[in-house]
Amino acid sequence: MRNPAFPAHPIGRRPNPLSFVSELDPLPPCPPVQVLSPGRQSKNRQAVSTVDRMTDGTFEAFRKAEALMAQRRPLDALRELRQVLDEAGEAPSVQLLAGRAYLGSAQLSRAEEAFRKVLDLDPSDHYARFALGKTLQRQGRLPEALAQLRMAVAMNPSPEYQEALGEVKARLALEN
């Protein structure tokens, strides 16, 4: 009998043993992130300095990591992101993608660190708040998750955010 946690896979491809993690608790797709190709200008001085350090190879590695995350392959995405994190690790878009990959591969403390870096750079990033809230929820830190999810819902009342907030509120109510 087939294990339902591991769906059927095409012949010749091995299943990712951690793929069930993202299927159990998926994040909604990340909103579009503006990543400037090398040589383009930005209003944000930090983004300009980061982009100036970004080579064509780094930019391509970032785009490949994004594609791997879309295919739910976070460990492969992290391998691609090594070079990007070394060269442009302070860019919010790079940290956000790394955080999503860490969360998708159940590296929760690294995911938390990456999302907090994004929020240090841009406190108004509702998606980073939402992802941090989901990360804290998976760590069992429900009061902290509740605070982050409340802020995310206040910034962007999307159904996914509201559902996550409701889940945390329900779990906290059961514990009390």
Phi and psi in degrees as a GROMACS rama.xvg file:
@    title "Ramachandran Plot"
@    xaxis  label "Phi"
@    yaxis  label "Psi"
@TYPE xy
-78.6119  138.362  ARG-2
-75.3794  121.769  ASN-3
-67.2542  -16.9484  PRO-4
-72.7206  -20.8859  ALA-5
-118.432  101.719  PHE-6
-66.4332  162.282  PRO-7
-59.456  148.536  ALA-8
-131.099  154.145  HIS-9
-63.7298  150.186  PRO-10
-60.6151  137.494  ILE-11
92.7059  -10.5619  GLY-12
-113.932  127.583  ARG-13
-84.4926  139.937  ARG-14
-71.7118  149.394  PRO-15
-77.4194  119.36  ASN-16
-63.5441  -18.3864  PRO-17
-100.438  7.07505  LEU-18
-63.9883  -27.7677  SER-19
-67.089  -23.3586  PHE-20
-62.983  -47.7834  VAL-21
-73.792  -22.9724  SER-22
-75.5694  -29.2559  GLU-23
-76.0676  -35.2552  LEU-24
-140.093  63.7983  ASP-25
-75.2505  147.821  PRO-26
-89.0743  148.671  LEU-27
-66.9539  161.866  PRO-28
-57.4253  144.773  PRO-29
-68.0768  138.617  CYS-30
-61.7315  156.281  PRO-31
-54.7616  134.957  PRO-32
-112.662  133.388  VAL-33
-84.6515  110.875  GLN-34
-115.633  120.211  VAL-35
-84.2728  137.202  LEU-36
-71.6737  159.078  SER-37
-54.9114  133.995  PRO-38
97.4294  -14.0372  GLY-39
-83.6655  156.635  ARG-40
-98.1423  154.874  GLN-41
-140.614  157.082  SER-42
-74.7143  -26.6778  LYS-43
-83.9595  117.48  ASN-44
-60.688  -38.4891  ARG-45
-65.096  -40.2824  GLN-46
-62.976  -38.5734  ALA-47
-63.5471  -45.6756  VAL-48
-65.7913  -34.3924  SER-49
-69.2514  -43.5967  THR-50
-65.4902  -37.4379  VAL-51
-60.1738  -31.783  ASP-52
-82.4814  -14.217  ARG-53
-79.5251  121.287  MET-54
-87.9129  171.337  THR-55
-60.5868  -37.8066  ASP-56
-65.2097  -38.5736  GLY-57
-66.1204  -43.0476  THR-58
-62.5758  -43.1369  PHE-59
-65.3711  -38.4287  GLU-60
-64.0376  -38.8602  ALA-61
-61.8796  -47.8575  PHE-62
-63.6975  -37.332  ARG-63
-66.8906  -39.4448  LYS-64
-63.4924  -39.199  ALA-65
-60.2057  -43.7488  GLU-66
-64.38  -39.0602  ALA-67
-66.032  -37.0892  LEU-68
-66.6325  -36.3391  MET-69
-64.1884  -27.5319  ALA-70
-89.3954  5.20082  GLN-71
59.7558  49.4693  ARG-72
-124.435  70.751  ARG-73
-66.5876  -33.8397  PRO-74
-67.5873  -39.286  LEU-75
-66.6152  -37.3674  ASP-76
-63.0557  -40.2547  ALA-77
-64.4907  -36.522  LEU-78
-61.2829  -41.9866  ARG-79
-68.0297  -32.4669  GLU-80
-77.1729  -12.3519  LEU-81
-52.292  -52.0386  ARG-82
-63.0092  -40.9708  GLN-83
-65.8036  -42.6517  VAL-84
-64.7181  -34.5712  LEU-85
-68.3432  -40.952  ASP-86
-89.8501  -33.7322  GLU-87
-138.455  40.2984  ALA-88
-66.8396  -14.6319  GLY-89
-90.3126  -3.67766  GLU-90
-73.919  131.289  ALA-91
-57.3603  -38.276  PRO-92
-64.7117  -35.5894  SER-93
-69.647  -44.9738  VAL-94
-65.1432  -36.9797  GLN-95
-64.4804  -44.4902  LEU-96
-65.781  -40.7051  LEU-97
-63.6047  -42.6213  ALA-98
-60.5873  -42.6091  GLY-99
-62.9114  -40.0387  ARG-100
-68.1778  -41.6624  ALA-101
-62.4925  -42.8412  TYR-102
-64.3343  -42.1882  LEU-103
-64.8745  -24.9715  GLY-104
-104.124  14.6153  SER-105
62.6162  29.5827  ALA-106
-96.5375  75.7318  GLN-107
-68.3339  -37.42  LEU-108
-69.1548  -36.95  SER-109
-68.9438  -37.7382  ARG-110
-61.8897  -45.1967  ALA-111
-58.8954  -45.3531  GLU-112
-60.7112  -43.6243  GLU-113
-65.3095  -44.3587  ALA-114
-66.5296  -35.5737  PHE-115
-66.6599  -35.8534  ARG-116
-62.6292  -41.6828  LYS-117
-60.4581  -44.9363  VAL-118
-69.3347  -28.8139  LEU-119
-64.7793  -38.3168  ASP-120
-79.3729  -33.9838  LEU-121
-145.982  88.9489  ASP-122
-63.3733  -14.65  PRO-123
-92.7719  9.2641  SER-124
-78.2435  99.906  ASP-125
-66.8688  -34.121  HIS-126
-67.4024  -40.1756  TYR-127
-63.8614  -38.0164  ALA-128
-63.9919  -44.5998  ARG-129
-61.1162  -48.0072  PHE-130
-64.67  -37.8948  ALA-131
-63.4434  -42.1272  LEU-132
-60.4765  -42.784  GLY-133
-65.4569  -37.6426  LYS-134
-63.767  -46.452  THR-135
-64.7035  -36.6136  LEU-136
-61.4239  -44.6375  GLN-137
-67.1565  -23.2733  ARG-138
-84.7743  -4.85695  GLN-139
82.4241  12.6651  GLY-140
-95.3277  69.1532  ARG-141
-64.8483  -41.9741  LEU-142
-61.217  -39.1928  PRO-143
-68.3358  -40.0875  GLU-144
-62.2829  -41.1031  ALA-145
-58.7638  -44.9607  LEU-146
-61.5855  -45.5583  ALA-147
-66.5641  -41.6944  GLN-148
-68.8978  -35.2584  LEU-149
-61.4047  -43.3541  ARG-150
-64.8134  -41.083  MET-151
-62.3071  -42.7581  ALA-152
-65.9828  -38.6803  VAL-153
-64.3196  -35.7503  ALA-154
-77.3457  -35.9153  MET-155
-151.423  95.9429  ASN-156
-77.4342  57.5248  PRO-157
-77.7339  156.288  SER-158
-58.968  -38.0837  PRO-159
-62.6917  -42.0026  GLU-160
-66.9657  -43.4178  TYR-161
-65.3761  -37.545  GLN-162
-64.7865  -44.0836  GLU-163
-62.3966  -41.2932  ALA-164
-62.2917  -43.2372  LEU-165
-61.9452  -39.0152  GLY-166
-61.058  -45.4828  GLU-167
-67.2964  -41.7809  VAL-168
-60.7501  -41.5134  LYS-169
-65.576  -43.0221  ALA-170
-65.0473  -38.8229  ARG-171
-66.0048  -38.3132  LEU-172
-64.9045  -35.3679  ALA-173
-69.1883  -33.1331  LEU-174
-75.8726  -23.3636  GLU-175
